[in-house]
Amino acid sequence: MIEELIERTNRKEFYGSGRLHLTELKGQIGHFNTMEFNFVVDEENNIGNLINVEHWKLIAHQTMEFSGLYSVSYLPYIKLKILTDHPLLWTFNKNKLECELNGFPTNASEFIGDLFFAYEKHAGNWLPINKNFFNINEYYKKKGKMNFGIPEPLAEPIRIVCEKHGIEFNVENVIKGYDKGYANRPNAKLLIFGNEDVSPNDYNLGQPYIIADEFIANRK
């Protein structure tokens, strides 16, 4: 019945008056863990009374991550959609590259700025740049090189920025499949609480989301 819940939240009339409220959360993130999210889904009529009140239990099998669900209001991000291709899934369904930078940029601020815009363009700022590039002055500048891991789709954008700044970018190792350990989750899916009338789902404007292998929803 997850399709029924998704269909309701995407109705034109629901966007004008509908609301989602998280009332209870059970379970914890971990390998092979199942989490349960309980929601109240309702709408408000033109005189302020609640109508079409429903209680839904959303089960996420093998939950990997969730964010933004404790908000008082999800508006305008109330249109549910399940995605199998998204930057938030790259950690789980793309190869991991172990990389090395050799040489420190002449203009470090411009270098980091160019990287930021590359991440914004190719990953919609769903993947924070400071997860890979940190301790710039205390580590990278002093050593003149840096090692870090990235999902494979980020390699070419980073390479282009490095070439602009005269920095050598090398992929030292490719980690794939079972060698990724817990991060090897080829069936990972993203349930996003979005609204593509406001912003594409591949661009981060704080939309709530859940990442898991499978989603099941039941109306109570």
Secondary structure, 3 states (H helix, E strand, C coil): CHHHHHHHHCCHHHHHHEEEEEEEEECCCCCCCEEEEEEEEEEECCCCCEEEEEEEEEEEECCCEEECCCCCCCCCCCEEEEECCCHHHHHHHCCEEEEEEECCCCCHHHHHHHHHHHHHHHHCCCCCHHHCCCCHHHHHHHHCEEEEEEEHHHHHHHHHHHHHCCCEEEEEEEECHHHHHHHCCCCCEEEEEEECCCECCCCCCCCCEEEECEEEEEEC
